[in-house]
Amino acid sequence: MKRLLREPLAVAGLLCLLPLLAAALLAPGAELAEAVVAVPFARPGGALPLGADLAGRDVLARLLRGAPATLAGGAAAAVLAAFTALPLGMAAAWRGGRPAAALPPLATAAEALPPALLALGLGLLLPPGSTTAVVAVALALWPGLLRAGAAEAARLRQAPFIAALMVVGAGPARLLLLHALPNAGPAVGAMLLRALAQAVPACALLGFLGLGAPAPGWGAMVAEAAVALPEGWWAVAAPGLGVMLASLGATLLAEALRR
Amino acid sequence: MHARAQALRLGVRRSPLLGCLLRAAPALLGTLLTCALLAARGPGLGPAWVALAGEPEVWRAALVALGETLVLIAPALLLAGLLGLPLGLLAGMGPGTGVQALLLALPGFWLAVLLAMIGPWLDFVALALPGLALVAQATRTAVRPVLGMDHVGQARAEGVGRLALAFTEVMPAAAAGFLGQLRPLPGLLLSGAVAVEVAVARPGLGRFAWQAWQGQEAAALLAALLLAGALHALAMFGLDAARAASEPDGA
């Protein structure tokens, strides 16, 4: 942890993510986020640091209220994809032979449809909302994580310390569970963070399309305010900047962890 | 069975194109399987799947929309390539991840909405920026191992300039790795096109699919998914074939 905090990329990543996490924890109640407090599209300043939206609601209060839905949706999708794809990819690549050979075509088949179109297809089966967005984004992340897990297991299998343990007679399960997996920690952490960096904008996009979390989810907030542009551009800019900051922070932290 | 597998392996080794086709086949299979699943599981979708074959106007509208999407993607791809390659080369030959991380973090739909304020024709820029980041990242990843190769060191010692070194020694040797890294690009562009088309009300395949979802028109949505899946598979095949052709041994 101390080594990580000495990395400028990690510090920059944390500086992006910590205010967003604080915003998610301090999210105000629904009544504050929905209260009409000013005239429509009141300019930023004074009591309204981020201005008001087209209904005269405080953009900052709505941004804070929407933070948990957007960030938790992205995190849930990343974790769901990682917990299903990484063990499968790692176990198959560790085993080698036919299971490992089956991984590339499986990943190619799973990523056959571009993510946003797959999500629209899924929208025929599931009602719009956070759960649909989480499932759709997890499905989109799955092939990349399957490949990343397999690559990490293949890398560890070739490591000299694993070869040495094989020589002294350590079994495959013991090798994987006691020696390979603990050494995969930073790489798995980086994969999770990279998945989070993709999942947050993807969840926001589905919100924007009407498939994901409703307003004040950040994607839906952009869709709500976009109809009146160029008036009230701040109501569009603020949630988009939040999404960008979350994705940038997770990417920088992943890069620092990978080094 | 064993002999057949061995013959197939031999054929793939002799013909890289056959190998590319076999690698792209699961993508088509995945599209067909997903659409079949949607048709089978969705309420009232079974008849839509059947009706799809007999509804030429749905296909005609989807094909027109696909043409619009290609008109959006082409300049975005050009811009991403023209700016991403030199950016990636610069990053590969020195330190730097910040710009790529920032460009990859930009939500395309948000950027499209904001750029539409300046001019709706700027929509391709919103699509190009994440593509540009991916191209730059792919270039950087492919270039780094090549920089340590003997022939690059020798050219450097002979006094070959930085720019000439990049284009005559580094890029040719890094081409296969670069094309291999571009695998997510077709999906990124097609998915980004949905966001941009909905954001700026451009009548492409993404907007066509979105409107079909909104109106729960299963036949139109399935047609859009099938066309997008086929285009995606074709693009992946093209990338894979280009990668195979650029490998020194043609593998």
Interface residues (C-beta under 8 A of the other chain):
Chain A: L9 P104 P105 L106 T108 A109 A110 E111 A112 L113 P114 P115 A116 L117 L118 L120 G121 G123 L124 L125 G144 A197 P201 A204 L205 F208 L209 G210 L211 G219 V222 A226 L229 P230 W233 V236 A237 P239 G240 V243 M244 L245 S247 L248 T251 L252 E255
Chain B: R23 A24 A25 P26 A27 L28 L29 G30 T31 L33 T34 C35 L38 R41 G42 L45 T97 G98 A101 L102 L104 A105 L106 P107 G108 F109 W110 L111 V113 L114 A116 M117 P184 P186 G187 L190 S191 G192 V194 A195 V198 A199 G206 A209 W210 A212 W213 Q214 Q216 A218 L221 A224 L225 A228 G229 H232 A233 M236
